Amino acid sequence: MLSSLLLAAAARAQDGRAAGDERLTLRGEAGLEYDSNAHRVELIAGAVNPPIVGSLVQRLVLSSALSDVIAGGQAVSMNATLAGKLFDAAAARDEDVAIAQTGLAWQRALRPGVGLGLAGAYYEAFQRASTNLVDALERRDFRSLAPTAQIAWQVTDGLDLSATAGFRWFVFKPDRDFDFQAPTAALDVHWARASDGGADWEASAGASFEDRAFGGPALNGNCPAPGFACAGPDTRRDAFVAGRLELTRVARVLAGVGYALQDNRSNSYGESVIRNAFSARFAAPLPFGFMLAARGELVFANYPQPPPLGQITVGTSTTVESIDTENRSSLRVDLSRALTDRLRLVARYTAYVNELAMGSPVSYHRQTALLSLAADVDR
């Protein structure tokens, strides 16, 4: 999708549009949510487990996006988001979190059908401190910074390719041993076929790689305490490979299927994992102006070595993109209705269960229900 946007921006700039062809979008959303498992607690068979806390949550999101075609066959775009979650239950207030996210991109048409883009992405979560040791170590409190460069080629009218290279700095603030730095690379292909009055089709595939060098030691499993891992002499290194395939049919009803692979090869005991995720999504208009959208994902995980029960692994084995990201099987259903040209009412239900790993002693259940009001300004 990024390569398609890059080529579109480059094409507009190549066509010689005048500077000042700017577009500004502002969005605000406020809502009330119920979270049945605020601390995202996993239950381990045979262990003493912490209590599961449910809580009402106030959510607020403010975002903006600006794009402009400037002189010299170039285009720029930027976006910024501020968001927050406040938990009502006293036992869940250490889950209060604020989010800051911003991105900046510059695109240039090198020649017809070829575009160059430079971009930077920043994401940071600021979570309230906790006096509970376990909760303090598992806070989703992190910073991610990723500059990238991309070349995109329009092979035909409906087919484009892109190659991306960059670097990523990740800081996990509760435990700096989980900080990492990684060169990144990705290849993507996108195909689209539009029809007159019929269904439109889109397909995409991509692969990415991160070579992660961590700030802390690699663990080994030969420790005196069974079920625990201890630090070894080497620094931890992960080779994180991800791939995806998606196919979407767009008509009066949108339907799509997808497959994603995450393969993390680590020299740290218990951190290697292969995840296979199968997804399906659906969207359709309903009577009285309502819109229904649903997405389900079934995740199968294979751990070559059993994850040690005494090791915290938050945000390390997977690419953390959002405070709400979970690498678990999930179902999400949205029901929305436009109240005016700029106001939309949204009801959302999401359920998470633990990934399907054979013989796992860990169980996980979490449900959220959200009612929010969103306002958009586009000029």
PyMOL commands that set and color helices and strands:
alter all, ss='L'
color gray80, all
select helices_A, chain A and resi 2-14+90-95+133-137+176-178+287-289
alter helices_A, ss='H'
color red, helices_A
select strands_A, chain A and resi 21-35+43-44+55-70+74-87+97-111+114-127+142-156+159-172+180-193+200-220+230-250+254-266+273-285+290-302+329-338+343-353+362-363+365-378
alter strands_A, ss='S'
color yellow, strands_A
deselect
rebuild
show_as cartoon
